[in-house]
Amino acid sequence: MFTTRPELAGTFGMVASTHWLASATGMAVLEDGGNAFDAAVAAGFVLQVAEPHLCGPAGQVPGLFVTADDPTPRALASQGPSPAGATPEHFASLGLDLIPGSGLLPATVPGAWDGWLLLLRDYGTKSLREVLSYAIGYARNGVPLVSRVGDTIRAVERLFVEHWPTSASLWLPDGKPASGLHRNPALADTWERLLREAESVSGREAQIDAGRRAWSQGFVAEAIEKFSRQAFRDDSGRDHAGLLTGDDLASWSASYEEPASVDVGDWRLVKMGGWTQGPALLQQALLMHGFRDELSFVDGVASERTVHLAVEAAKLAFADREAWYGDTDVPLDVLLSAEYTDARRALITDTASAELRPGDARGPARLPAILDSLQGVQVEGGATGEPTIGPQGQTRGDTVHLDVVDAAGNLVSLTPSGGWLQSSPTIPSLGFCLDSRGQMFWLEQGLPNSLAPRKRPRITLSPSLALRDGVPTLAFGTPGGDQQDQWQLCFWLAHVYGGLNLQESIDSPAWHTTAFPSSFYPRSWNPRELVVESRLGASTLDALRARGHQVLDAGDWALGRLSAVSRSDGLLRAAANARGMQGYAAGR
């Protein structure tokens, strides 16, 4: 089949990401003697400068990895919790029934800096200065902005001018959206000051820990607390101050966790735990494995039957996400069991379901009472909270992803996000803005994802690893909010059941449904809606409509920004997405 790029193959190292500068940076670090972890950290910081509408220094970075010495997958948990002051009572006093998707109110404790440094300290080999120097250079000397940065700024230009003057100062130089070579000297200064404080002590690991403290207990935390006391417009249409304090930052640090996993044939698929949406891919993979004899791809294109089954499996998995997932005791032992999966698979028929049907995993399932009122709700201007994919596939942004594998066998998959330039006003002394992940909580109490102080929101960020016959083999992922674990299912089915290589699987036509509540303000959903790439074929789209799906044609190349790396048969491989014209793989 035709592919937009070759599947890369080599023996030295591979980096695949959503921006060519990050992939090139990762390869430069590998060429300089660094390992996959060094490369990933350096690339991750570059993404904060190269894709500022998709991730930032105050965002978060969940990851999955194995080391050359240990094939046991581990998870990097660097999503910060809600502030201590983020109580349901506070939001009720503001007259809100949903947490705004922008401004200062939805900010959680910034997690990216601490997560990157923890990973570098424990598994990398380079100094903090060595891996951060690439990003500092781009911030100081300028980075060539992709056109979508300008498109994003134009979408919120009025908000910046009228309500967020610090953002206008940075992103509307001379009154026009930033374009071409863009500099962020305040961010470069912040990083340089962090380095100076880190290097005030001796020893690689001690310096990295000093850099972590300089952020969470030093000048960064002080600036965040001071700025958060101001009130700014958010997409509730009103001005609100934030809740983050220096104590919130000082009381949290990134950590490692045991990931969730399932065995699917000779593969073991690995995801983040049930406080994220990651297990939804595990549930979908288990459901689809029962239909494996019915799945087919012709010239890289999924059959109509394959698409229908995948969409119906997604509806069931994401209904369970709404009912059971959150930063609490999630019954994954039931949700991922063979008995439960078989019972859920039996609900899939030949017609499209219009119901949100969670299972009774631990007693009767409970959904938010507000859900019915959110069907078909449209976003109405103002600030952009999570800039994901619109109903017709229009990209308002999303997040970033990167995968790295080196010759020794280190394998890393990371999905950084948050701190988008358009979701929160710029803190002028730091050169970046806060995140808005708090919008993912429900204010209604008694749900797994209900708001509580010092609790993590159920994030959509969802990197993936897979082992084959017990050997770490594959790392992959994509931006895209709620669509991440649907587009990854498209990739998984194409690669595992369609026999397509990494690039063929990424290029294969994709799809997703919006038949469950969005994780992002205003939490809309459309029970039968199915968004597809037209390359599936007119006859397939007609057949899907005949089954009751409300099909929206997003265009030929519109859905997903996947990247992937693998190691098998003595070779390292990589592939990246051509959609959006900025993702690239590099390697040799």
Secondary structure, 3 states (H helix, E strand, C coil): CCCCCCCEEECCEEEEECCHHHHHHHHHHHHCCCCHHHHHHHHHHHHHHHCCCCCCCCCECCEEEEECCEEEEEEEECCCCCCCCCCHHHHHHCCCCCCCCCCCCCCCCCCHHHHHHHHHHHHCCCCHHHHHHHHHHHHHHCEECCHHHHHHHHHCHHHHHHCCHHHHHHHCHHHCCCCCEECCHHHHHHHHHHHHHHCCCCCHHHHHHHHHHHHHCCHHHHHHHHHHCCEEECCCCCEEECCCCHHHHHCCCCEEECCEEEEECCEEEEECCCCECCHHHHHHHHHHHCCHHHCCEECCEECHHHHHHHHHHHHHHHHHHHHHCCCCCCCHHHHCCHHHHHHHHCCCCCCCCCCCCCCCCCCCCCCCCCHHHHECCCCCCCCCCCCCECCCCCECCCCCCEEEEECCCCEEEECCECCCCCCCCCECCCCECCCCHHHHCECCCCCCCECCCCCCCCECCCCEEEEECCEEEEEEECCCHHHHHHHHHHHHHHHHHCCCCHHHHHHCCCEEECCCCCCCCCCCECCCEEEECHHHCHHHHHHHHHCCCEEEECCCCCCCCCEEEEEECCEEEEEECCCCCCCEEEEC
